[in-house]
Amino acid sequence: MRHFNYHHNHDSAIVDTLYNLKRDRRYRAEGHDLPSLLFAFLDELLFVFSTELFLAARVKITALDRNNFVIEVEGEGETFDRERHEVGTEIKAITYSAMSIVERPEDTEVFVIVDI
């Protein structure tokens, strides 16, 4: 059974000590609007974790096309290891239920409910 920890509150300094950022992984997702793009991106993260056991400890958006709703992201992380990583509750799917994206000049807040 594969697990994806959906509640992780680590700042950058803690990430540096908890993870060996030895692997890089590129992600690409497309949508028809902003919510579908967010859904597709999170679904891709979940798929990659489920199939490759890749834990992205850090992600950086390298391209974001707001007109065509395409995102490209570089992830830094490592392979999941039960002996080193905390096992959280398994996420089975990303959902659109109550999804919200609030964009402000200083930041963006997203809210997503997942099926567990």
N, CA, C and O atoms as CSV, one atom per row, in Angstrom:
chain,resi,resn,atom,element,x,y,z
A,1,MET,N,N,0.843,-1.172,0.000
A,1,MET,CA,C,0.000,0.000,0.000
A,1,MET,C,C,0.893,1.242,0.000
A,1,MET,O,O,1.810,1.359,0.812
A,2,ARG,N,N,0.619,2.144,-0.898
A,2,ARG,CA,C,1.420,3.361,-0.988
A,2,ARG,C,C,0.705,4.490,-0.275
A,2,ARG,O,O,-0.523,4.573,-0.282
A,3,HIS,N,N,1.487,5.350,0.335
A,3,HIS,CA,C,0.920,6.458,1.102
A,3,HIS,C,C,1.504,7.773,0.635
A,3,HIS,O,O,2.663,7.849,0.226
A,4,PHE,N,N,0.704,8.784,0.701
A,4,PHE,CA,C,1.109,10.142,0.357
A,4,PHE,C,C,0.657,10.994,1.520
A,4,PHE,O,O,-0.542,11.135,1.761
A,5,ASN,N,N,1.599,11.560,2.238
A,5,ASN,CA,C,1.252,12.313,3.442
A,5,ASN,C,C,0.629,13.637,3.051
A,5,ASN,O,O,1.294,14.490,2.462
A,6,TYR,N,N,-0.634,13.815,3.370
A,6,TYR,CA,C,-1.342,15.013,2.925
A,6,TYR,C,C,-1.244,16.161,3.906
A,6,TYR,O,O,-1.754,17.246,3.626
A,7,HIS,N,N,-0.609,15.960,5.039
A,7,HIS,CA,C,-0.461,17.059,5.993
A,7,HIS,C,C,1.005,17.151,6.378
A,7,HIS,O,O,1.475,16.436,7.263
A,8,HIS,N,N,1.711,18.026,5.713
A,8,HIS,CA,C,3.147,18.158,5.943
A,8,HIS,C,C,3.461,19.626,6.098
A,8,HIS,O,O,3.299,20.390,5.146
A,9,ASN,N,N,3.903,20.043,7.260
A,9,ASN,CA,C,4.169,21.448,7.542
A,9,ASN,C,C,5.647,21.672,7.793
A,9,ASN,O,O,6.033,22.008,8.913
A,10,HIS,N,N,6.472,21.498,6.797
A,10,HIS,CA,C,7.906,21.665,6.984
A,10,HIS,C,C,8.379,22.939,6.314
A,10,HIS,O,O,8.040,23.210,5.162
A,11,ASP,N,N,9.174,23.730,7.049
A,11,ASP,CA,C,9.781,24.889,6.409
A,11,ASP,C,C,11.034,24.433,5.665
A,11,ASP,O,O,11.435,23.274,5.768
A,12,SER,N,N,11.646,25.342,4.921
A,12,SER,CA,C,12.774,25.010,4.053
A,12,SER,C,C,13.946,24.393,4.805
A,12,SER,O,O,14.553,23.442,4.311
A,13,ALA,N,N,14.279,24.904,5.979
A,13,ALA,CA,C,15.411,24.374,6.747
A,13,ALA,C,C,15.157,22.936,7.178
A,13,ALA,O,O,16.069,22.110,7.158
A,14,ILE,N,N,13.931,22.636,7.565
A,14,ILE,CA,C,13.593,21.271,7.980
A,14,ILE,C,C,13.632,20.335,6.781
A,14,ILE,O,O,14.104,19.204,6.897
A,15,VAL,N,N,13.141,20.790,5.626
A,15,VAL,CA,C,13.188,19.965,4.417
A,15,VAL,C,C,14.624,19.582,4.099
A,15,VAL,O,O,14.891,18.437,3.736
A,16,ASP,N,N,15.555,20.526,4.232
A,16,ASP,CA,C,16.961,20.244,3.941
A,16,ASP,C,C,17.526,19.152,4.841
A,16,ASP,O,O,18.384,18.387,4.399
A,17,THR,N,N,17.072,19.055,6.089
A,17,THR,CA,C,17.600,18.036,6.993
A,17,THR,C,C,16.841,16.713,6.897
A,17,THR,O,O,17.413,15.663,7.191
A,18,LEU,N,N,15.585,16.735,6.499
A,18,LEU,CA,C,14.783,15.509,6.441
A,18,LEU,C,C,14.943,14.734,5.139
A,18,LEU,O,O,14.794,13.512,5.124
A,19,TYR,N,N,15.239,15.421,4.066
A,19,TYR,CA,C,15.260,14.779,2.757
A,19,TYR,C,C,16.629,14.889,2.107
A,19,TYR,O,O,17.332,15.886,2.271
A,20,ASN,N,N,16.997,13.846,1.366
A,20,ASN,CA,C,18.156,13.905,0.482
A,20,ASN,C,C,17.622,14.331,-0.873
A,20,ASN,O,O,17.026,13.526,-1.588
A,21,LEU,N,N,17.827,15.569,-1.224
A,21,LEU,CA,C,17.270,16.074,-2.479
A,21,LEU,C,C,18.164,15.637,-3.636
A,21,LEU,O,O,18.804,16.454,-4.298
A,22,LYS,N,N,18.189,14.324,-3.858
A,22,LYS,CA,C,19.089,13.736,-4.846
A,22,LYS,C,C,18.448,13.565,-6.209
A,22,LYS,O,O,19.151,13.439,-7.212
A,23,ARG,N,N,17.145,13.558,-6.262
A,23,ARG,CA,C,16.470,13.309,-7.530
A,23,ARG,C,C,15.715,14.544,-7.976
A,23,ARG,O,O,15.194,15.311,-7.165
A,24,ASP,N,N,15.670,14.712,-9.269
A,24,ASP,CA,C,14.858,15.763,-9.873
A,24,ASP,C,C,13.784,15.098,-10.717
A,24,ASP,O,O,13.993,14.023,-11.280
A,25,ARG,N,N,12.651,15.743,-10.794
A,25,ARG,CA,C,11.540,15.210,-11.589
A,25,ARG,C,C,10.793,16.384,-12.183
A,25,ARG,O,O,10.491,17.349,-11.481
A,26,ARG,N,N,10.495,16.313,-13.453
A,26,ARG,CA,C,9.715,17.370,-14.110
A,26,ARG,C,C,8.264,16.921,-14.215
A,26,ARG,O,O,7.964,15.751,-14.452
A,27,TYR,N,N,7.386,17.883,-14.032
A,27,TYR,CA,C,5.947,17.639,-14.136
A,27,TYR,C,C,5.375,18.600,-15.164
A,27,TYR,O,O,5.868,19.715,-15.333
A,28,ARG,N,N,4.323,18.153,-15.851
A,28,ARG,CA,C,3.601,19.020,-16.782
A,28,ARG,C,C,2.131,18.658,-16.676
A,28,ARG,O,O,1.770,17.482,-16.633
A,29,ALA,N,N,1.290,19.676,-16.635
A,29,ALA,CA,C,-0.152,19.427,-16.563
A,29,ALA,C,C,-0.869,20.477,-17.396
A,29,ALA,O,O,-0.373,21.586,-17.594
A,30,GLU,N,N,-2.051,20.100,-17.882
A,30,GLU,CA,C,-2.881,20.998,-18.685
A,30,GLU,C,C,-4.309,20.963,-18.159
A,30,GLU,O,O,-4.753,19.965,-17.592
A,31,GLY,N,N,-5.016,22.063,-18.355
A,31,GLY,CA,C,-6.419,22.140,-17.981
A,31,GLY,C,C,-7.167,23.027,-18.956
A,31,GLY,O,O,-6.592,23.514,-19.929
A,32,HIS,N,N,-8.458,23.240,-18.697
A,32,HIS,CA,C,-9.248,24.145,-19.537
A,32,HIS,C,C,-9.604,25.428,-18.783
A,32,HIS,O,O,-10.149,26.369,-19.360
A,33,ASP,N,N,-9.289,25.449,-17.491
A,33,ASP,CA,C,-9.434,26.638,-16.649
A,33,ASP,C,C,-8.510,26.444,-15.445
A,33,ASP,O,O,-7.851,25.410,-15.336
A,34,LEU,N,N,-8.455,27.420,-14.547
A,34,LEU,CA,C,-7.526,27.331,-13.421
A,34,LEU,C,C,-7.827,26.160,-12.476
A,34,LEU,O,O,-6.897,25.455,-12.085
A,35,PRO,N,N,-9.094,25.926,-12.092
A,35,PRO,CA,C,-9.364,24.761,-11.228
A,35,PRO,C,C,-8.977,23.425,-11.872
A,35,PRO,O,O,-8.429,22.550,-11.201
A,36,SER,N,N,-9.258,23.267,-13.164
A,36,SER,CA,C,-8.898,21.998,-13.813
A,36,SER,C,C,-7.381,21.853,-13.932
A,36,SER,O,O,-6.863,20.737,-13.901
A,37,LEU,N,N,-6.670,22.969,-14.066
A,37,LEU,CA,C,-5.206,22.922,-14.093
A,37,LEU,C,C,-4.656,22.499,-12.732
A,37,LEU,O,O,-3.759,21.659,-12.659
A,38,LEU,N,N,-5.187,23.074,-11.661
A,38,LEU,CA,C,-4.770,22.683,-10.313
A,38,LEU,C,C,-5.052,21.202,-10.080
A,38,LEU,O,O,-4.200,20.477,-9.567
A,39,PHE,N,N,-6.248,20.754,-10.458
A,39,PHE,CA,C,-6.617,19.346,-10.317
A,39,PHE,C,C,-5.632,18.457,-11.075
A,39,PHE,O,O,-5.124,17.478,-10.528
A,40,ALA,N,N,-5.364,18.800,-12.336
A,40,ALA,CA,C,-4.477,17.984,-13.170
A,40,ALA,C,C,-3.063,17.932,-12.595
A,40,ALA,O,O,-2.417,16.884,-12.622
A,41,PHE,N,N,-2.584,19.063,-12.075
A,41,PHE,CA,C,-1.243,19.100,-11.492
A,41,PHE,C,C,-1.163,18.229,-10.237
A,41,PHE,O,O,-0.237,17.430,-10.098
A,42,LEU,N,N,-2.119,18.376,-9.330
A,42,LEU,CA,C,-2.113,17.565,-8.108
A,42,LEU,C,C,-2.296,16.085,-8.426
A,42,LEU,O,O,-1.698,15.226,-7.778
A,43,ASP,N,N,-3.125,15.791,-9.427
A,43,ASP,CA,C,-3.334,14.408,-9.849
A,43,ASP,C,C,-2.038,13.816,-10.406
A,43,ASP,O,O,-1.743,12.642,-10.183
A,44,GLU,N,N,-1.273,14.625,-11.124
A,44,GLU,CA,C,0.020,14.173,-11.649
A,44,GLU,C,C,1.004,13.891,-10.514
A,44,GLU,O,O,1.717,12.888,-10.547
A,45,LEU,N,N,1.048,14.779,-9.502
A,45,LEU,CA,C,1.907,14.537,-8.334
A,45,LEU,C,C,1.543,13.216,-7.661
A,45,LEU,O,O,2.421,12.427,-7.312
A,46,LEU,N,N,0.250,12.981,-7.483
A,46,LEU,CA,C,-0.218,11.751,-6.842
A,46,LEU,C,C,0.123,10.525,-7.689
A,46,LEU,O,O,0.555,9.500,-7.161
A,47,PHE,N,N,-0.074,10.636,-9.006
A,47,PHE,CA,C,0.236,9.527,-9.912
A,47,PHE,C,C,1.724,9.180,-9.861
A,47,PHE,O,O,2.085,8.006,-9.772
A,48,VAL,N,N,2.581,10.189,-9.915
A,48,VAL,CA,C,4.028,9.951,-9.885
A,48,VAL,C,C,4.438,9.325,-8.558
A,48,VAL,O,O,5.268,8.416,-8.532
A,49,PHE,N,N,3.866,9.804,-7.456
A,49,PHE,CA,C,4.188,9.182,-6.170
A,49,PHE,C,C,3.744,7.720,-6.160
A,49,PHE,O,O,4.487,6.850,-5.706
A,50,SER,N,N,2.543,7.450,-6.653
A,50,SER,CA,C,1.994,6.088,-6.632
A,50,SER,C,C,2.766,5.127,-7.524
A,50,SER,O,O,2.886,3.946,-7.198
A,51,THR,N,N,3.290,5.612,-8.646
A,51,THR,CA,C,3.960,4.722,-9.596
A,51,THR,C,C,5.477,4.694,-9.450
A,51,THR,O,O,6.105,3.669,-9.713
A,52,GLU,N,N,6.076,5.822,-9.030
A,52,GLU,CA,C,7.535,5.904,-8.945
A,52,GLU,C,C,8.045,6.049,-7.507
A,52,GLU,O,O,9.251,5.990,-7.267
A,53,LEU,N,N,7.131,6.239,-6.557
A,53,LEU,CA,C,7.470,6.489,-5.154
A,53,LEU,C,C,8.359,7.721,-4.985
A,53,LEU,O,O,9.161,7.795,-4.053
A,54,PHE,N,N,8.209,8.680,-5.890
A,54,PHE,CA,C,9.009,9.908,-5.811
A,54,PHE,C,C,8.328,10.905,-4.885
A,54,PHE,O,O,7.172,11.271,-5.096
A,55,LEU,N,N,9.055,11.344,-3.852
A,55,LEU,CA,C,8.573,12.366,-2.919
A,55,LEU,C,C,9.166,13.703,-3.327
A,55,LEU,O,O,10.379,13.896,-3.242
A,56,ALA,N,N,8.340,14.610,-3.760
A,56,ALA,CA,C,8.815,15.951,-4.107
A,56,ALA,C,C,8.815,16.795,-2.839
A,56,ALA,O,O,7.757,17.174,-2.337
A,57,ALA,N,N,9.998,17.086,-2.325
A,57,ALA,CA,C,10.119,17.895,-1.110
A,57,ALA,C,C,10.065,19.383,-1.442
A,57,ALA,O,O,9.662,20.197,-0.612
A,58,ARG,N,N,10.468,19.727,-2.650
A,58,ARG,CA,C,10.440,21.113,-3.120
A,58,ARG,C,C,9.961,21.137,-4.554
A,58,ARG,O,O,10.341,20.274,-5.345
A,59,VAL,N,N,9.142,22.099,-4.902
A,59,VAL,CA,C,8.724,22.271,-6.292
A,59,VAL,C,C,8.911,23.728,-6.699
A,59,VAL,O,O,8.754,24.645,-5.892
A,60,LYS,N,N,9.252,23.917,-7.971
A,60,LYS,CA,C,9.433,25.258,-8.516
A,60,LYS,C,C,8.695,25.332,-9.844
A,60,LYS,O,O,8.936,24.524,-10.741
A,61,ILE,N,N,7.798,26.299,-9.965
A,61,ILE,CA,C,7.083,26.494,-11.223
A,61,ILE,C,C,8.061,27.097,-12.221
A,61,ILE,O,O,8.609,28.174,-11.988
A,62,THR,N,N,8.280,26.400,-13.336
A,62,THR,CA,C,9.207,26.891,-14.354
A,62,THR,C,C,8.481,27.558,-15.510
A,62,THR,O,O,9.065,28.380,-16.216
A,63,ALA,N,N,7.214,27.214,-15.712
A,63,ALA,CA,C,6.413,27.848,-16.759
A,63,ALA,C,C,4.946,27.765,-16.363
A,63,ALA,O,O,4.470,26.725,-15.907
A,64,LEU,N,N,4.241,28.869,-16.543
A,64,LEU,CA,C,2.802,28.903,-16.269
A,64,LEU,C,C,2.142,29.732,-17.355
A,64,LEU,O,O,2.330,30.946,-17.424
A,65,ASP,N,N,1.371,29.070,-18.199
A,65,ASP,CA,C,0.643,29.732,-19.279
A,65,ASP,C,C,-0.805,29.891,-18.829
A,65,ASP,O,O,-1.582,28.937,-18.863
A,66,ARG,N,N,-1.159,31.101,-18.408
A,66,ARG,CA,C,-2.507,31.362,-17.892
A,66,ARG,C,C,-3.554,31.466,-19.003
A,66,ARG,O,O,-4.751,31.415,-18.720
A,67,ASN,N,N,-3.132,31.608,-20.243
A,67,ASN,CA,C,-4.082,31.671,-21.357
A,67,ASN,C,C,-4.490,30.282,-21.829
A,67,ASN,O,O,-5.654,30.041,-22.146
A,68,ASN,N,N,-3.516,29.367,-21.872
A,68,ASN,CA,C,-3.782,28.002,-22.336
A,68,ASN,C,C,-3.851,26.996,-21.193
A,68,ASN,O,O,-4.060,25.804,-21.422
A,69,PHE,N,N,-3.675,27.472,-19.964
A,69,PHE,CA,C,-3.766,26.652,-18.752
A,69,PHE,C,C,-2.834,25.437,-18.798
A,69,PHE,O,O,-3.258,24.282,-18.758
A,70,VAL,N,N,-1.547,25.764,-18.884
A,70,VAL,CA,C,-0.487,24.755,-18.884
A,70,VAL,C,C,0.526,25.150,-17.814
A,70,VAL,O,O,0.885,26.321,-17.689
A,71,ILE,N,N,0.982,24.165,-17.044
A,71,ILE,CA,C,2.004,24.414,-16.025
A,71,ILE,C,C,3.131,23.403,-16.189
A,71,ILE,O,O,2.900,22.232,-16.489
A,72,GLU,N,N,4.352,23.883,-15.986
A,72,GLU,CA,C,5.527,23.019,-15.955
A,72,GLU,C,C,6.244,23.288,-14.644
A,72,GLU,O,O,6.428,24.438,-14.246
A,73,VAL,N,N,6.645,22.218,-13.983
A,73,VAL,CA,C,7.217,22.322,-12.638
A,73,VAL,C,C,8.434,21.405,-12.535
A,73,VAL,O,O,8.453,20.314,-13.103
A,74,GLU,N,N,9.444,21.863,-11.803
A,74,GLU,CA,C,10.585,21.018,-11.464
A,74,GLU,C,C,10.463,20.647,-9.991
A,74,GLU,O,O,10.257,21.514,-9.142
A,75,GLY,N,N,10.590,19.374,-9.696
A,75,GLY,CA,C,10.534,18.909,-8.316
A,75,GLY,C,C,11.880,18.357,-7.878
A,75,GLY,O,O,12.572,17.694,-8.651
A,76,GLU,N,N,12.244,18.633,-6.637
A,76,GLU,CA,C,13.443,18.056,-6.030
A,76,GLU,C,C,12.976,17.146,-4.908
A,76,GLU,O,O,12.077,17.504,-4.146
A,77,GLY,N,N,13.574,15.986,-4.804
A,77,GLY,CA,C,13.166,15.086,-3.735
A,77,GLY,C,C,13.953,13.804,-3.734
A,77,GLY,O,O,15.129,13.767,-4.096
A,78,GLU,N,N,13.272,12.743,-3.317
A,78,GLU,CA,C,13.923,11.442,-3.215
A,78,GLU,C,C,12.871,10.351,-3.273
A,78,GLU,O,O,11.670,10.622,-3.259
A,79,THR,N,N,13.337,9.118,-3.338
A,79,THR,CA,C,12.449,7.966,-3.353
A,79,THR,C,C,11.942,7.695,-1.940
A,79,THR,O,O,12.707,7.727,-0.976
A,80,PHE,N,N,10.640,7.427,-1.830
A,80,PHE,CA,C,10.020,7.128,-0.542
A,80,PHE,C,C,10.661,5.889,0.070
A,80,PHE,O,O,10.879,4.887,-0.612
A,81,ASP,N,N,10.959,5.967,1.358
A,81,ASP,CA,C,11.566,4.871,2.110
A,81,ASP,C,C,10.821,4.765,3.444
A,81,ASP,O,O,10.888,5.679,4.265
A,82,ARG,N,N,10.118,3.662,3.659
A,82,ARG,CA,C,9.323,3.484,4.888
A,82,ARG,C,C,10.144,3.629,6.162
A,82,ARG,O,O,9.610,4.026,7.198
A,83,GLU,N,N,11.419,3.319,6.103
A,83,GLU,CA,C,12.260,3.422,7.293
A,83,GLU,C,C,12.650,4.864,7.604
A,83,GLU,O,O,12.977,5.183,8.747
A,84,ARG,N,N,12.621,5.724,6.612
A,84,ARG,CA,C,13.046,7.113,6.812
A,84,ARG,C,C,11.896,8.111,6.827
A,84,ARG,O,O,11.996,9.154,7.473
A,85,HIS,N,N,10.821,7.812,6.134
A,85,HIS,CA,C,9.741,8.780,5.981
A,85,HIS,C,C,8.510,8.385,6.788
A,85,HIS,O,O,8.166,7.208,6.897
A,86,GLU,N,N,7.873,9.375,7.335
A,86,GLU,CA,C,6.623,9.168,8.066
A,86,GLU,C,C,5.547,8.715,7.086
A,86,GLU,O,O,5.397,9.286,6.006
A,87,VAL,N,N,4.812,7.697,7.469
A,87,VAL,CA,C,3.724,7.205,6.628
A,87,VAL,C,C,2.449,7.906,7.058
A,87,VAL,O,O,2.022,7.793,8.207
A,88,GLY,N,N,1.851,8.625,6.134
A,88,GLY,CA,C,0.616,9.343,6.430
A,88,GLY,C,C,-0.583,8.584,5.896
A,88,GLY,O,O,-0.475,7.413,5.530
A,89,THR,N,N,-1.702,9.240,5.853
A,89,THR,CA,C,-2.926,8.647,5.331
A,89,THR,C,C,-2.867,8.629,3.809
A,89,THR,O,O,-2.481,9.615,3.182
A,90,GLU,N,N,-3.250,7.508,3.227
A,90,GLU,CA,C,-3.198,7.370,1.775
A,90,GLU,C,C,-4.233,8.266,1.106
A,90,GLU,O,O,-5.408,8.255,1.472
A,91,ILE,N,N,-3.790,9.032,0.137
A,91,ILE,CA,C,-4.708,9.812,-0.696
A,91,ILE,C,C,-5.078,8.936,-1.875
A,91,ILE,O,O,-4.208,8.449,-2.597
A,92,LYS,N,N,-6.374,8.737,-2.067
A,92,LYS,CA,C,-6.829,7.909,-3.176
A,92,LYS,C,C,-7.096,8.733,-4.421
A,92,LYS,O,O,-6.907,8.256,-5.540
A,93,ALA,N,N,-7.543,9.986,-4.228
A,93,ALA,CA,C,-7.861,10.820,-5.392
A,93,ALA,C,C,-7.951,12.288,-4.998
A,93,ALA,O,O,-8.257,12.628,-3.855
A,94,ILE,N,N,-7.678,13.139,-5.966
A,94,ILE,CA,C,-7.905,14.572,-5.843
A,94,ILE,C,C,-9.370,14.803,-6.225
A,94,ILE,O,O,-9.899,14.078,-7.068
A,95,THR,N,N,-10.032,15.787,-5.631
A,95,THR,CA,C,-11.430,16.066,-5.982
A,95,THR,C,C,-11.617,17.548,-6.313
A,95,THR,O,O,-10.783,18.390,-5.981
A,96,TYR,N,N,-12.726,17.835,-6.971
A,96,TYR,CA,C,-13.134,19.218,-7.224
A,96,TYR,C,C,-14.026,19.743,-6.094
A,96,TYR,O,O,-14.336,20.934,-6.057
A,97,SER,N,N,-14.433,18.882,-5.193
A,97,SER,CA,C,-15.369,19.246,-4.133
A,97,SER,C,C,-14.850,20.426,-3.315
A,97,SER,O,O,-13.795,20.332,-2.687
A,98,ALA,N,N,-15.583,21.528,-3.321
A,98,ALA,CA,C,-15.271,22.748,-2.559
A,98,ALA,C,C,-13.914,23.355,-2.916
A,98,ALA,O,O,-13.376,24.157,-2.152
A,99,MET,N,N,-13.357,22.979,-4.069
A,99,MET,CA,C,-12.066,23.534,-4.474
A,99,MET,C,C,-12.177,25.046,-4.611
A,99,MET,O,O,-13.137,25.563,-5.182
A,100,SER,N,N,-11.178,25.748,-4.079
A,100,SER,CA,C,-11.160,27.202,-4.256
A,100,SER,C,C,-9.731,27.674,-4.482
A,100,SER,O,O,-8.772,27.118,-3.948
A,101,ILE,N,N,-9.628,28.716,-5.293
A,101,ILE,CA,C,-8.350,29.363,-5.584
A,101,ILE,C,C,-8.580,30.852,-5.379
A,101,ILE,O,O,-9.381,31.466,-6.084
A,102,VAL,N,N,-7.880,31.427,-4.416
A,102,VAL,CA,C,-8.013,32.856,-4.114
A,102,VAL,C,C,-6.673,33.515,-4.422
A,102,VAL,O,O,-5.678,33.288,-3.734
A,103,GLU,N,N,-6.669,34.335,-5.470
A,103,GLU,CA,C,-5.442,35.030,-5.857
A,103,GLU,C,C,-5.456,36.438,-5.293
A,103,GLU,O,O,-6.426,37.180,-5.453
A,104,ARG,N,N,-4.364,36.792,-4.628
A,104,ARG,CA,C,-4.175,38.131,-4.077
A,104,ARG,C,C,-2.848,38.665,-4.606
A,104,ARG,O,O,-2.022,37.889,-5.087
A,105,PRO,N,N,-2.632,39.964,-4.526
A,105,PRO,CA,C,-1.356,40.508,-5.020
A,105,PRO,C,C,-0.135,39.894,-4.338
A,105,PRO,O,O,0.901,39.700,-4.974
A,106,GLU,N,N,-0.254,39.589,-3.046
A,106,GLU,CA,C,0.910,39.098,-2.306
A,106,GLU,C,C,1.052,37.579,-2.297
A,106,GLU,O,O,2.148,37.071,-2.060
A,107,ASP,N,N,-0.037,36.837,-2.552
A,107,ASP,CA,C,0.045,35.382,-2.545
A,107,ASP,C,C,-1.212,34.778,-3.153
A,107,ASP,O,O,-2.136,35.489,-3.549
A,108,THR,N,N,-1.228,33.460,-3.218
A,108,THR,CA,C,-2.393,32.716,-3.693
A,108,THR,C,C,-2.695,31.628,-2.682
A,108,THR,O,O,-1.790,30.947,-2.200
A,109,GLU,N,N,-3.980,31.468,-2.361
A,109,GLU,CA,C,-4.410,30.442,-1.415
A,109,GLU,C,C,-5.272,29.436,-2.161
A,109,GLU,O,O,-6.190,29.812,-2.889
A,110,VAL,N,N,-4.969,28.153,-1.974
A,110,VAL,CA,C,-5.786,27.105,-2.588
A,110,VAL,C,C,-6.346,26.207,-1.498
A,110,VAL,O,O,-5.717,25.989,-0.462
A,111,PHE,N,N,-7.534,25.695,-1.751
A,111,PHE,CA,C,-8.179,24.754,-0.846
A,111,PHE,C,C,-8.645,23.582,-1.695
A,111,PHE,O,O,-9.386,23.761,-2.662
A,112,VAL,N,N,-8.207,22.377,-1.329
A,112,VAL,CA,C,-8.552,21.181,-2.089
A,112,VAL,C,C,-8.920,20.076,-1.109
A,112,VAL,O,O,-8.205,19.839,-0.136
A,113,ILE,N,N,-10.022,19.411,-1.364
A,113,ILE,CA,C,-10.417,18.240,-0.586
A,113,ILE,C,C,-9.969,17.008,-1.357
A,113,ILE,O,O,-10.153,16.922,-2.571
A,114,VAL,N,N,-9.378,16.050,-0.638
A,114,VAL,CA,C,-8.919,14.815,-1.266
A,114,VAL,C,C,-9.704,13.633,-0.706
A,114,VAL,O,O,-10.179,13.669,0.429
A,115,ASP,N,N,-9.831,12.592,-1.516
A,115,ASP,CA,C,-10.438,11.339,-1.050
A,115,ASP,C,C,-9.357,10.493,-0.400
A,115,ASP,O,O,-8.273,10.303,-0.951
A,116,ILE,N,N,-9.684,9.982,0.809
A,116,ILE,CA,C,-8.721,9.119,1.498
A,116,ILE,C,C,-9.330,7.754,1.752
A,116,ILE,O,O,-8.676,6.882,2.324
